């Protein structure tokens, strides 16, 4: 009861209550032959604990990590006096406020706070997942050039996070973090489009690389050879940088990466068409 309210651990209190209930039930049986102890000690203790148990739901709600300053301000408006959960406010001091009188309205505020916290926690969790992702690269046929490998896992993660973020944005409790969630969605869409273009570019590069480096065909297709050299330079520079600095989030924030990949895919398409026409 002397513990400052901000340091109260409601889970530990709930756990203690459950254990106390079990011990008291056992003691009632064990002390049947000692009616005086039951009357003078056990019964008052049971009553004391049962009375305290009624406060636990409210304490648990207001010690939820989602309860922030704005929620305490809302509660203060409801009860008509200021409540600041400072280190000076003990648990006993909190109980003396008798906030149970406004239980329904406080529960409503606490429920909203918990929902808002869940959304914020989901965004935090997704951010952490992305921070740990790294691109895996491998050398292509002793050429000194790198390609992406095992990229499916990252693509799957981005798709999952896109769906989760879109769902979060439909929640009525998203308001406090709506700007963050909207920016998150835009970033994930950028990642999705970049990865799609990257996989497409790698597919085209892998198909054309042996043709334009291992044969004399580029002597006959001057325009296509020129375009190929441009794509190859971009691919080589981009993949070396990705190999040296594979952190996913950093790579996705690189300037002009998406635009370079889109431009390269356009050139690869032209090269392939020119090559096919020549072969026919």
N, C-alpha and C positions, 0 to 999 in steps of 0.2 A: 504493500500500500504506500510505502514511502518512495517507491521507484518513480523517477520522472516519467511522465506519460509518453514522451517520444522514445523512451527506451523499453517500453513494455513489449514483450513478445507474446502475442495472443495465442500462437500455436502451442507454445510451451505451457501457457495457462490452461488451455483446453486439455492438453495431454495430462497435466497434473490433476485436473478435475476428474477425468476418466479413471486414472489410477486411484485417486482418493475414494471414489465411489466404490470401486472393487474392494479396496482394503476395509472400508467401513462396513460393507456387507458381510465380509468375512469375520470382522471383529464382533458384529452383532451375534453371530452364531457362536463364536468362541467364548463370548462373555455372558452367555445366557445364565450362568450360575452366579454372576456378579451384578445383580440388579442396581446396586448403588452406583457402580462405575458407569453402567449404561445410562442411568438417569442423570448423573451429575457431569459426566464427561462426554460420553459418546453422542447422546441425543442433542445436546447443545452444539456440538461440533458439526453434526449432520445438518442441523438447522442453519448454522452459520454458512456452511459450504453451499447448501441449497439456495440460500438467499443471494450469495455472491454469484452463483451460476446464472442467475437471471440477468446479470449485467454483461455477461460474456459476449452475447451476439453483438451488442452495440459497441463494446470495446474492440472486438474483432473487425467490425466494419470500419471503425475510425482509425484503426492501426494498419489498414490496408495501404500498401505502398503507393496506390493511385490517388490517395487523398492528398491534395496539394493546397497551397495557400488560398487559391480561389474558392476551393470547396469549403474551407473553414470560414471564409467570408460569407458564403451562402448560408452556412449553418448559423453563423452569428446573426444574420438577417432574420432567419426563421425564429430563433429563440429570443431575440430582442436585446441581447447583450454580447459583448465581444468575447470570443474564445480564441486564445492564442496558445497552441500546444507547445509551450516553451519548457525548458529544463526546470523552471520554477513550479510548474504545474505537476504535482504528484498524482498518482493514481487515485489516492484518497480525495484529493482536491477535485479531480475529474468526476468522481462518483458523487461528490457533494453538490455538483451542478445540477444533478437530477435531469439529465438530458433525455431520459426515457419518456418524459412527458411529451416530447416531440418526436417520438420514435419513428412514426410513419414517414414524416417529411425528411428526417435525417437519413433514414434507410434509402429513400428515393435518391437523395443526393449522393450517398455512398455507392449505390448501385451504378449510377451514371459514371462516377469516378472510376469504378472497377472496370467498366466496359471501355472507357477511354484509355485506361492503363493497358488493357489487353491489346488494343490496337497499336499503341505505342510500342509495347513489348514485341509484337509481331514484326513491326518495322525494324526495331533494333536487331532482332534475331536474323532477319533477312540481310541486313547490312553486314552483320558478323559473318554470315555464310559467304557473302561475296568477297569480303576482305581476305578470306582464307583461300580463295580460288586462285590457281596459277595455271597458265597455259603450259602444256607439255609439248615440246618440240623434238624432232628427230632429224638427223642428217639424211638427205636424199641421195642415195647411191654414190657415196664418196665424192660428191660434187662440191662440198663446202656450202651448199645451200640447205636451208632448213624448211621443214613443213610442219604443219600442226598434226598432232596425233592425240587420240583419246579426247576429242573435243565434244563428243556426244553428251558426256556427263554435264559439262557446263551449259550446253544448249538446253538440256532437260531441266536444269536448275532455273535458268532464266524463264523458261516457259511456265514452270510451277509458280515462280515468284510473280510473274505477270498476272496469272489467274488470281493469286492470293491478294495482290494489291488492288486489282479491279474489284474484288469482293469487298475489301476493306473500305473502298471509296463509296460503296453503296450503303454503308452503315450510317445510321443517324448519329452515332457517337464519334464520328471521324473529325468533326468540326475543329477541335483544338490542334490537330495535326494534319488538316486537309492539305495545306500548302506543301508540307513535307511529303505526304503520300502522292500528291499530284506530280511533284518533281521526281519522285521515285519511279512512278509509272512512265514518265517521259524518258528517264534514263534507261529503264528496262527495255522500252521499245527501241531505243537507239542501239542497245546491246544486241537485241534480237535481229534488227536489220543488218547491223555490222557483221554478226556471226554468219547470217545467211549469205551475205555478199562474200565473206571470207572463204566459206566452204565452196561456194561456186567458183571463186577465183582460183582456189587451190586445185579444184577439179580440172579447170581449163589449163592452168599452168602445167600440171602433171602430164596432161595429154600432149601438149605442144612442146614441152621442154626437150624430150628426146629427138623430136623431129627437127627443131631449129638449132640444135647444138651438135647432133650426131650425123647430120646429112648435109648435102650441098644444096638443099632446096632453097635456102635463103638467097642463093645467088640468082635464082630465077624469079623469086617473089620479093622484089625490092621494097614495096610499100609495106607488105606484111612483115618483112624482116625488121624494118625500121620500127614498126609498132611493137613487135615482139621485144626488141631491145629495151624499149621504154617500159613495157610491163615487167620485164625481167629485172630491170634496175629497181623498180618500185618494190617488187616482191622480195628481192634480195635484201634491200635496206630495211624493209618493214619486218621481215622474219629474223634478221640478225638482232634488231632491237628487241623483238619479242623474246628471242632466246636469251638475251642478256638480262632483260627486265620483264619476267613473265607474270608479274602480279596483275590479275585480271582487271581490277578497278583502274589501275594506272594505265594499262593498255587502252581501255575503253575511253579514257579521257584524253588520249593523244590527239593532237590537232590534225585534222584532215584525213584521218585513217579511213573513215567510212567513204568520204568523197573519192579518195585515191582508189579504193577497192571498186567502187561503182564505175569509175573511169576505166580502170583496168579490165573489168568485165565487158565493158562496151568495146574496148580494143580487141580483147580475146575473141569476142563474137565476130568482129570484122575479119580478124586473122583466120578464124576457122572457116568462115564463108569463102574467103579468098583461096584458102588451101583446098577446100573441097571442089571449088570451081576448077582449079588448076588440075587436080587429080582426075576429075571427070574428062 
